[in-house]
Amino acid sequence: MVFWILAGLGLYLLNVYGAGSMLMLRVGPAAYMGPRDTLPEPAKLYARALKAATNFAENLPVFLTLAVLALVVDGADLALAEQGAMVFVLSRVGYIAVYLSGIPYIRSLVFMVGIIGLGMMALALF
């Protein structure tokens, strides 16, 4: 389980820092490190990366809570929780890729796969 917790956190950081890198490449290091009072409208790819990172930030607390609970709840089915964590993290890889690509409808399907992973983790607690 610890592997999937760290993989999820690493993927989140990659998503956030990847979006930040896109901005720095566009505006330059001086503007990026400044107060950012006058940034241009976000480019399409950067805007998508930000939205994917926001969505990840909204789902990460649920994932982390379920993962930690699976480790500490006596009688939790750790194998099922780990499978759910794997499904969640791998679906987030796909979600980010599909979101950045701008593929409609598939993004929502991939998101639902991640929700199924969270459901598996929740079921493991009972």
Number of C-alpha atoms within 10 A of each C-alpha: 18 12 11 21 19 13 16 23 15 12 19 22 15 13 22 19 15 16 20 16 15 18 21 15 10 16 14 12 12 10 15 16 10 9 9 11 7 8 12 10 8 13 12 11 16 19 16 19 24 21 17 23 22 15 15 21 15 11 16 18 11 12 26 18 12 23 25 13 18 25 17 12 13 10 11 18 18 19 13 18 26 23 18 29 30 22 20 29 25 19 22 24 15 18 24 24 15 19 19 19 13 14 11 10 9 14 19 14 13 21 18 15 19 25 18 17 25 26 17 21 30 22 16 23 20 11
